[in-house]
Amino acid sequence: MNTKKIIGYFNELGPSAFRWKNLSFILKKYKNEWDIDESFASKEFVSFLINNKIIKEHEFNFPYRKEIIYSIGNLSLYDLIMNLKKNSYFSHYTAMYINNLTEQIPKTIYLNYEQTPKPQFDDLTQEKLDWAFKRKPRTTNNIAKYGDYRIAIINGKHTGKLGVIEVDAPQVGKVFTTNIERTLIDITVRPVYAGSIYEVLRAYTFAKDRVSINKLVSILKKLNYVYPYHQAIGFYLEKSGVYEKSQINLLKDFNMKFDFYLSNGIENAEYSNNWRLFYPKGF
């Protein structure tokens, strides 16, 4: 086995992440060139790379299966996590952090892996809406602990990665995340993945000089939610106190046929006539 050639190959790659199948493919492709015996299996090859400190192994123990990522070079945790699911991207609190919409450094990292398209039935009634939002919100239990962090994989709504961009951010690396407009929509829909409704409100305030409300409205229309999240978005825009009336009024162009809720499970509520919206007392 030509160890020098193997080390040289991986050094030339620079910082990289691999799955098991990637390393198996590399072994198969270069086995002859590296003078590796034909009987040398992928398992032995990976062990050789780890034992010789050519690669590092990272385990993520999710409830349903263990995921392993291998790396070389100085990769951020976010770089590693991006490799857990193909075509995934960061969203919610993590997207807030990447887009500088929070002063916090969240200890839960949210990776969004979109579901396959599903039929959507627009048969909403006030009774159904009330029933849905009086319950606690559904949250993912597909979570793995990694050092001081929790990695949460969200099976998000199928959007075709609408509003997803590639960024190269300090402490994060080159990753895919939702843009500011899509992030504000997502955290309105799932404030439980954003710290709290107070963190959501702060995000709207931080976004003031960088968000396009026209673009946000365009993305919201394409997402085509059954629930009237535009009422919650309009409420946040107004409540933040930093947006122009003309921007806020773009959300009033939507229909407001139902009473809606800022979040699930509100026990002591106040009501906004302006947005037909229930919100926690004192918010």
PELIN-V542903 format. One record per helix or strand of 2 or more residues. SS is the DSSP state (H for helix, E for strand). FROM is the first residue (numbers start at 1). LEN is the number of residues. If there is no record, write none. Layout:
ss-><SS/SS>
from-><FROM/FROM>
len-><LEN/LEN>
//
This chain:
ss-><H/E/H/H/E/E/H/E/H/E/H/E/E/E/E/H/H/H/H/H/H/E/E/E>
from-><3/16/20/42/56/66/77/89/92/108/126/143/149/164/173/180/191/197/213/229/245/260/269/277>
len-><11/3/11/10/6/7/6/2/7/5/9/4/6/6/6/10/3/10/11/12/9/2/4/4>
//
